[in-house]
Amino acid sequence: MKGWETISAIEKRIRRHLKKLEPYVPIVPVDVLAEKAGISPDKVIKLDGNENPYGCSPRVLQALARYPYYHIYPDPDQRELRKAVAKYIGTTPESIVLGAGSDELIDLILRLFLDPGDKVINCVPTFGMYPFNTGICGGEVTTILRDEDYEVDVPAVKAAIDKRTKVLFLASPNNPSGNITVPDDLRELVETGILVVVDEAYAEFSGFSVIPWVSRYENLIILRTFSKWAGLAGMRVGYGLFPPKIANHIMKIKPPYNINAAAQIAVMESLSDIEYLRGRVQAIVDERPRLFRLLRSIAFLEPFPSDANFILCRVLDNRAKQIYDSLAKQGIFIRYFDTPLLRDFIRISVGKPEHTDALIEALKKMG
Ligand SMILES: Cc1ncc(COP(=O)(O)O)c(C=O)c1O
């Protein structure tokens, strides 16, 4: 009893805005999923995390095994990495900062710009880390609904901007809807002058990017990641393209060794095996319309067109949870949503052709 009293006295000292923070709901690890389905982990068909079903470049695995310096700290200035990433996207190393996933950069940007009570505009439904990190930083989220096609409601965003509004996040392609932000909408929003963070985690699958715009606007940041196209989600590496003055501040506040030695090797090898990885991206992009067509042929699903490596579907007859459970029992894992905004929706990552086949066969049986 005494122990509990001590814990609650300690808990009282936790900062108030963090005590009431809702936790982020992350995905479940493969071994846990496998146990749930009663199968071995290599039999799991994992279509819930928008990961790359082909894995990373085989050269990454070889280079990791060869590297002899894991006992030495990695470069806190990310010299080699910043140069290589800058070359990949056609910019200067001074504009690049890498993070432990783009997740870390979302956090660092908010830490840099938010005073308690400052506002962040979030166009929902979208990626959950924007409001989550805003909450951690003591900011307030201004929520703006997207329209029925999941396009950004530009007039509503503009009307919501006030003196306390610091940042607007726009995922393009958006997760979970899969659509890119209309370039004219984006331009209009950037030209309001507030800081716009365009999260291009899935840009390699859409073939569209606003990276060339960064030199024109000092209030535009682009986030990218190696998690999806390069198959390095487990390594945790993302990067931001910043106006150089902002990049300096992000470099200053980031944890010194945020990119570990293994992640650094993985990125360098991926960037030197780019043709192989582009081939894998192409395989996913080629599979996307086939998956879409097959999902559309299922009577109780209404898939939305996607520019990313996943497809959002409305589920008719309130069956999203039932579909999720039934697929999970067969070792096929997807995301399902049952929130006020996404009532009875599922999101399916584009897998290999054989994953599509297994999924569609299982869905057909639920007819
Ligand atoms: C829109 C969006 N941004 C960022 C991320 C996170 O990427 P990372 O693995 O680089 O942290 C995700 C992951 O699902 C995402 O959907």
The ligand as an ORCA input file, in Angstrom:
! r2SCAN-3c Opt
* xyz 0 1
  C       2.898      9.851    -43.196
  C       3.973      9.199    -42.397
  N       5.015      9.918    -41.989
  C       6.004      9.385    -41.266
  C       5.984      8.051    -40.904
  C       7.063      7.519    -40.030
  O       8.140      7.128    -40.733
  P       9.482      6.706    -40.022
  O       9.522      5.229    -40.029
  O      10.540      7.337    -40.862
  O       9.481      7.267    -38.624
  C       4.931      7.252    -41.312
  C       4.905      5.832    -40.923
  O       3.989      5.094    -41.090
  C       3.893      7.836    -42.059
  O       2.823      7.120    -42.451
*
